[in-house]
Amino acid sequence: MDNVKNNYKALLMEFEEASQFYQRTGLSRLLAHSLENLERFERLFVNCYSLEELEELQVELETQGLVLA
């Protein structure tokens, strides 16, 4: 599960960087791509585990300052 958490963290950090890039440049392609990656991860996570476990993971990562706003 640590590998799964690390992958999710990386995707959230990628999204944060893409969001900042979009705010600076107005270019949305990178932001859309990172959002698609997050959505794909979350769908697969729910299929393999459960929605409740995804919510628990999100709360855990939120306490570390990683949150999708």
PyRosetta script that sets phi, psi and omega in degrees:
from pyrosetta import init, pose_from_sequence

init()
pose = pose_from_sequence("MDNVKNNYKALLMEFEEASQFYQRTGLSRLLAHSLENLERFERLFVNCYSLEELEELQVELETQGLVLA")
pose.set_psi(1, -26.3)
pose.set_omega(1, 178.2)
pose.set_phi(2, -60.8)
pose.set_psi(2, -38.2)
pose.set_omega(2, 178.6)
pose.set_phi(3, -64.1)
pose.set_psi(3, -39.9)
pose.set_omega(3, 178.7)
pose.set_phi(4, -63.8)
pose.set_psi(4, -45.2)
pose.set_omega(4, 178.9)
pose.set_phi(5, -61.2)
pose.set_psi(5, -43.8)
pose.set_omega(5, -180.0)
pose.set_phi(6, -63.6)
pose.set_psi(6, -38.8)
pose.set_omega(6, 177.8)
pose.set_phi(7, -64.9)
pose.set_psi(7, -41.8)
pose.set_omega(7, 179.5)
pose.set_phi(8, -65.8)
pose.set_psi(8, -42.7)
pose.set_omega(8, 176.5)
pose.set_phi(9, -57.2)
pose.set_psi(9, -45.4)
pose.set_omega(9, -179.4)
pose.set_phi(10, -61.7)
pose.set_psi(10, -40.7)
pose.set_omega(10, 178.8)
pose.set_phi(11, -66.4)
pose.set_psi(11, -39.0)
pose.set_omega(11, 178.1)
pose.set_phi(12, -66.8)
pose.set_psi(12, -39.3)
pose.set_omega(12, 178.1)
pose.set_phi(13, -68.1)
pose.set_psi(13, -37.8)
pose.set_omega(13, 176.4)
pose.set_phi(14, -62.0)
pose.set_psi(14, -42.2)
pose.set_omega(14, 178.5)
pose.set_phi(15, -63.1)
pose.set_psi(15, -42.2)
pose.set_omega(15, 179.2)
pose.set_phi(16, -60.3)
pose.set_psi(16, -44.8)
pose.set_omega(16, 178.3)
pose.set_phi(17, -63.7)
pose.set_psi(17, -42.5)
pose.set_omega(17, 179.4)
pose.set_phi(18, -64.6)
pose.set_psi(18, -37.0)
pose.set_omega(18, 178.4)
pose.set_phi(19, -65.1)
pose.set_psi(19, -43.8)
pose.set_omega(19, 177.7)
pose.set_phi(20, -64.4)
pose.set_psi(20, -40.2)
pose.set_omega(20, 177.6)
pose.set_phi(21, -61.2)
pose.set_psi(21, -43.7)
pose.set_omega(21, 178.6)
pose.set_phi(22, -61.6)
pose.set_psi(22, -42.9)
pose.set_omega(22, -179.9)
pose.set_phi(23, -63.4)
pose.set_psi(23, -34.7)
pose.set_omega(23, 179.4)
pose.set_phi(24, -76.8)
pose.set_psi(24, -37.0)
pose.set_omega(24, -169.4)
pose.set_phi(25, -113.0)
pose.set_psi(25, -23.1)
pose.set_omega(25, -175.0)
pose.set_phi(26, 81.9)
pose.set_psi(26, -0.3)
pose.set_omega(26, 178.7)
pose.set_phi(27, -85.7)
pose.set_psi(27, 128.2)
pose.set_omega(27, -171.0)
pose.set_phi(28, -107.1)
pose.set_psi(28, -5.1)
pose.set_omega(28, -175.2)
pose.set_phi(29, -59.7)
pose.set_psi(29, -46.0)
pose.set_omega(29, -179.6)
pose.set_phi(30, -64.8)
pose.set_psi(30, -39.6)
pose.set_omega(30, 178.5)
pose.set_phi(31, -63.6)
pose.set_psi(31, -45.2)
pose.set_omega(31, 179.3)
pose.set_phi(32, -62.5)
pose.set_psi(32, -42.1)
pose.set_omega(32, 179.8)
pose.set_phi(33, -63.2)
pose.set_psi(33, -44.5)
pose.set_omega(33, -179.2)
pose.set_phi(34, -67.4)
pose.set_psi(34, -34.9)
pose.set_omega(34, 177.4)
pose.set_phi(35, -67.4)
pose.set_psi(35, -39.1)
pose.set_omega(35, 176.0)
pose.set_phi(36, -62.7)
pose.set_psi(36, -40.7)
pose.set_omega(36, 178.3)
pose.set_phi(37, -63.2)
pose.set_psi(37, -42.9)
pose.set_omega(37, 177.4)
pose.set_phi(38, -62.5)
pose.set_psi(38, -44.9)
pose.set_omega(38, -179.6)
pose.set_phi(39, -62.0)
pose.set_psi(39, -43.1)
pose.set_omega(39, 179.0)
pose.set_phi(40, -61.4)
pose.set_psi(40, -46.2)
pose.set_omega(40, 179.0)
pose.set_phi(41, -59.0)
pose.set_psi(41, -48.1)
pose.set_omega(41, -176.3)
pose.set_phi(42, -65.1)
pose.set_psi(42, -38.3)
pose.set_omega(42, 176.9)
pose.set_phi(43, -63.1)
pose.set_psi(43, -46.2)
pose.set_omega(43, 179.7)
pose.set_phi(44, -65.5)
pose.set_psi(44, -39.1)
pose.set_omega(44, 178.7)
pose.set_phi(45, -60.1)
pose.set_psi(45, -48.0)
pose.set_omega(45, -179.1)
pose.set_phi(46, -63.5)
pose.set_psi(46, -36.7)
pose.set_omega(46, 178.0)
pose.set_phi(47, -65.8)
pose.set_psi(47, -37.7)
pose.set_omega(47, -177.5)
pose.set_phi(48, -85.6)
pose.set_psi(48, -33.0)
pose.set_omega(48, -176.7)
pose.set_phi(49, -117.1)
pose.set_psi(49, -104.2)
pose.set_omega(49, 177.2)
pose.set_phi(50, -166.3)
pose.set_psi(50, 164.7)
pose.set_omega(50, 177.4)
pose.set_phi(51, -64.4)
pose.set_psi(51, -38.2)
pose.set_omega(51, 179.9)
pose.set_phi(52, -62.2)
pose.set_psi(52, -41.1)
pose.set_omega(52, 179.1)
pose.set_phi(53, -68.0)
pose.set_psi(53, -34.1)
pose.set_omega(53, 175.2)
pose.set_phi(54, -64.1)
pose.set_psi(54, -43.5)
pose.set_omega(54, 178.6)
pose.set_phi(55, -62.5)
pose.set_psi(55, -39.4)
pose.set_omega(55, 177.3)
pose.set_phi(56, -63.5)
pose.set_psi(56, -41.5)
pose.set_omega(56, 178.4)
pose.set_phi(57, -64.4)
pose.set_psi(57, -41.2)
pose.set_omega(57, 178.8)
pose.set_phi(58, -63.1)
pose.set_psi(58, -41.2)
pose.set_omega(58, 178.1)
pose.set_phi(59, -64.6)
pose.set_psi(59, -43.0)
pose.set_omega(59, 178.5)
pose.set_phi(60, -60.0)
pose.set_psi(60, -45.3)
pose.set_omega(60, -178.9)
pose.set_phi(61, -72.4)
pose.set_psi(61, -29.2)
pose.set_omega(61, 177.3)
pose.set_phi(62, -63.6)
pose.set_psi(62, -36.8)
pose.set_omega(62, 178.1)
pose.set_phi(63, -66.6)
pose.set_psi(63, -19.1)
pose.set_omega(63, 177.4)
pose.set_phi(64, -93.8)
pose.set_psi(64, 4.8)
pose.set_omega(64, 178.5)
pose.set_phi(65, 87.8)
pose.set_psi(65, 7.7)
pose.set_omega(65, 178.9)
pose.set_phi(66, -105.5)
pose.set_psi(66, 109.9)
pose.set_omega(66, -177.7)
pose.set_phi(67, -148.0)
pose.set_psi(67, 143.9)
pose.set_omega(67, 176.3)
pose.set_phi(68, -91.5)
pose.set_psi(68, 111.8)
pose.set_omega(68, -176.8)
pose.set_phi(69, -98.0)
pose.dump_pdb("model.pdb")
